[in-house]
Amino acid sequence: MSVMIDDKPFGRPNQRDVATTAGVSSATVSRYLADPDSVRQAAAEKVRAAIEQLGYQVDHSAQSLKTGRFYNIGILTPGIGPFYWEMTHAIQTLLNEQGYFTSIFFTRDVDKQFHSYRNRLPLFLKKRSLDGMIYFPYNTREDDELLGFLQGWGRPFIVIDRAIANPSIYQLTIDNYKAGWKAADALLAAGHRELLFIWGTHEVPSALERYQGFSARLAEEGIQLGNERQLFGDFFAEPSYQAAVRALPGLPRFTGVFASNDSSALGFIRAAHEAGLACPRDFSVVGFDDNSEYAKHTIPSLSTFRQPLREIGLDAARLMLSLIAGEDPERSRRYEATYIERESVAFRT
């Protein structure tokens, strides 16, 4: 049980203590806590010094009663792979610096079942008082239903990594179509015309857009990417490896491969190696993500695309803070992935 003195827990400084120590009014402290830039520099320095001296911590529960804010942002993500982890880390870092917490909700079960999260999400929203939501949706009916729910939620939300036709929705996307086009360009420039594409899944918007850009560029050269030249790796090395093991004996001749991500590329390279094919001697490969753990350390090092994940994450956090503040920033931002050429692509002689 807490000991109370002067209506506060014993030993715990409150806002009035900060004001007294800083020699300013409580109103000034309140303004500083809400927006440090709204207080004159001299007063702001006094408040900051008093907070450090007293070890004062903001009581977010009390502030929520006054302001209607909960200082908690929800993140809806289908998984925790490198793509989501790096972006979520950037989001959390900036929001934490501004006094916000984040609550993460996974929209996909380990067994890839989609139905259960729709039943659990209302409970998540009820138990977690949130000021806004950052959402990574798939191209599925369930995710479309959730988008409709968020539109009627009454609080700000941002969509990442899926282009939404509705211009009223705030969204940050990567130009995956252009990246797919560039991947085809890179392989064509190296003399490759017999090509394969390794999917993640059709439901993931980025994989679909990469395929569309890749196949559209090939079509310009009169090259058709039929079903027999497409494999399904589900964005992970093991499924890609297994799919390649099954497919390789019956695949048409190929000299170039574009994989939806780096893990898919590595799974394919391993299966091809076991079948007696070497990269880049017998075929070239382009991946996607520039995975910092292994893309440049494999043998051969992997040609791939680097996405500005940290930049997007920070922008998402800034955008959310702007929306919470009642501002009206630009509703759509699009980023480009950069092609990184390494040893896995070689000129065909």
N, C-alpha and C positions, 0 to 999 in steps of 0.2 A: 504494500500500500504506500502511495506517495505521501510525503509530509508536505503540507501546504503552508506557506508563509506569504502574506499579502497577495492571496489568490494566485499563487504560482507554485509549482513544485520546488521544494527546497533546493537551493543551489543552482537552479536553472535560470539564466538571465532571460528577461523578456524584452519586448520592444521599447518599453519605457526606460529600462536600464540602459539600452543602447543610446537612446536620446539623451539621457542625463549625462552619460560618460562623454558623448560627443559634443555636448553643449548645444544641441539643436532641438527642434520640436519633434514630437512623435509623428506629426504629419510629414515632416521632412524624411524621417526614417521610412515611413510607409511608401513615400514616393520613390525613395532610393531602392527599396526592395522590389518594387514593381518595375522600375525602369531607372537604372543608375544614371543614364544620360539626361534624365529630366531634372536632376539636381545640380546646382552649381558646383564647379569642380572643387572649390575649397570645402564646401559642406560635405560633398561626397567623400572626400579624403578623410574627413573627421569620422563620418559614419563607418567607412570601411575599416579604419583603425580601431574604432570602438568594438566592432563586430569581432575582429581578430583578438583584441585584448580580452574580451569577455567570453570568447568561444561561443557566441550566440549562433543558434541554428534556427532556421525558419520553421515555424509550426505550420506545416502545410494544411493540416486539418482545420486549424483556426482560420487560416487565410481562405480556405475553400468556402467557409461559412460566410465570409465577408464579400468575396469576389465572385463566387460561383465557379472558380477554377479549381482543378484537382491536381494540377502539375503532373499529369500522367498521360502519356501518349501511347496508344495501342499500335502494335505492329502485327499485321496478318501476313504470314509467310508460309509457303508450302514446304519449306525445308531449311536445312542449316548447312548446305554446301558452300563452297568458297564464294560463289557469286552472292548469295544472301548474307553470308557471315560478314564479308568485308563491307558491304553496304550498310548492314545493320549496325556494325561496330561504329562506323562514321556517324550514323544517325544518333546513336546513343551518346557518343562522345560529346557532340555539340549540344544536345538537349540537356545532358547532365551538367554541362558547364553553365547552362542557363537555369538550373534548379529544377529540371524536369526529370521524372522517372519514365521508364518505358516498360510496357507489359507486352510480352510476345505470345501470340497464339498461333499454333501450327494448324494449317488448314488441310493437311494431308496426313493420314495415318501411315505408319511404317509399311503396312501392307498395301498402300496406294488406294485404299478405299476412300471415297469422297463423301459418302452420305452422312457420316456421324457428326462431322463438325458443324453442320447446319443446326443440329439439335443442341450442341454444346455452346455455340457462339452466344445465343441470348443470355445464358447464364454467365458467360465471361463478361459481357457488357454490363450486366446487372451488378456483378460483384466487383468489377473494376471500374470505378468512376473515371471516365476518360474525357480529356479536352479535345481529342482528335484521333484520327486513325491514318496510318500509312499502310497501304495494301498492295501486295504482289499477287495479282490474279492470273489464273489460267484462262484459256478459251473453253470454258465448260458452262453448261447450263446452271450448275450450282453456283459458280462464281458470278455469273450474270445476275442470279437471284440476289446474291450478296451485294452486288453493286447497286441494285435497286433498293435494297434495304438501307444502305449507307446514304443514298440520296434523300431518303426520307428521315434520316436519323436526326438531322438538325444541328449537327456539329461538323467541323471541317474534316475532310478526308482527302488523301492524295493517292493516286494510282501510279505505280512504278512498273516499268518493263512490259506494259501492254498499251498499245495505242487504242484509245476509245473514241468512237465516232462522235460522241456527245461533247461539243466544245465547252460545255459548262463545267466539266469535270477537270480538276487540276491533275496534271499528269506529266511524268518525267519518263522519257523513253530513249532507247538507243536505236540508231538507224541500222537495224539488222539487215534490212533489204540491201542497203548500200554495201554493207560488209560482205554479204553473200556475193554480190556483184564483183567486189574487189578480189574475193577468193578465186572466183572463176578467172578473172583477169590475170592473177598471179600464176595460176597453173597453165593457162593458155600461153602466157608470155614465155614460160619455160618449155613450151613445145608439147604440152599434154592435151590430147583431145579425146582420149578414152577414159572416162571419169566415173567415179562413184560418189554418192552422198550418204553420210551416216546420220540418221535422225537422232534427236533426243526423243520427243514425242510430238504428235500433231497438236496436242492440247497446249503445249507451251508456245506462246506467241513468238518468242525469239527464234525458236527452231523453224517454225513455219516461214517466218520472214526471211531467214537466212537461205532456206531452200528456194523460196520464190526469187530472190535476187540472184542466186547461183544459177538456177535453171533458165532465168530470163537472159542472162548474159550468154550462156551457152547457146540458147536458141538463136541469138543474133549471128552466131557462127554456124548455124545449121546443125547443131549438136543436140540431140534429144536425150533427156535423162529419164529413160523408161523405168518401170517398176523393178525390172531385173537389175538395175544399177542403184537401188536404194536399199540400205540396211537400217535396222531399228535397234539402237543401243541404249535408249532410255537415260542418256546423260551420265552413265556410269561405266567404268572400265570393264567390269565383269560381264554385264549383259552385252556390251559391245563385242567383247572377246567371244562369248558364246555364240552370238549371232554370226560373227565372222567365221568361226569354226564350222558352223553348219552351212554357211553360204559359199565359202571359198571354192569348194570343188565344182560348183555349178555356175560361178560368176562368169560373165563375158570378160574378155581381155580388158585390162585396165592398166593405166600408168599413173593416174592421179586420183587422190581422194580428198574430199572436204568433209570434215567431221564437225558436228554441231557443237562440240566442246572438246577440250584437251583430253579428258578422261576417255571419251569415246575413241579418240585418235590412238591413245596408248593401247587400249584393248584390241583395236584392229591390228596395230603394228605387231603385237605379241602373237596373235593368231596367224598372221601372215608369216612371221618368223618361223613358227612351228610347221608351216606348210612349205618352207624352203624359200620364201621370198624375203628379200632384204630391202629396207628403206635406208637411203634413197636410190640404191642400185637398181631395183626393179620397179619401184613406184615411189611417188612423192605424196606427202600428206600435209594438209593445212588443218590446224585445230582452231579452237576459239576459247578465249579467256586469259591466255598467258598466265597460267597458274604459277604463282611465285614459288611454290614448293618444288616443282619438277620440270616445268616446260623447257627451261634452258639447261637443265642438268641431265636430261635423258640422252641416250645415244641412239640415233642422232638427236641433237637438240631440235625442239619442235617449232616450226614456223606456225604462227598463230596470230590472233587478234587480241589486242589489249583494250579493255573497256575502262572508262574513267569512273570506276565504281566508287572510290572515295569522294570524288567530286560530286557525283550524283547523290550520295548519301548526305553529304553536308548541305547540298542545295535543298534536299527534301526536308531536312531539319529546319533550315532557314525559312523555307516556304511555309511550313507548318506554324512556326512562330509568327510569321506575318499574318497568316489567316486567323490565328488566335487573337492577335492584336487588332483585328477588324480591318486590316488592309486588303487591297484587291490587287495582288501581283499578277504577273502574266500567268495564263492558265496552262500553257503547254511549252515544254522545253525538250529539245531533241539533241542528242549527243552522238558523236561519231566514234567508232572503234578504230584503232590504229593497227595497221598490218605490221607484224614483226617478222622479218625474214630470217630464218635460221637454216640449219643443215638438212631438215627433212624434205625440203624442196630442191630438187636438182634439175638442171636443164637436160631434157631428153635428147640424146645424141642419135 
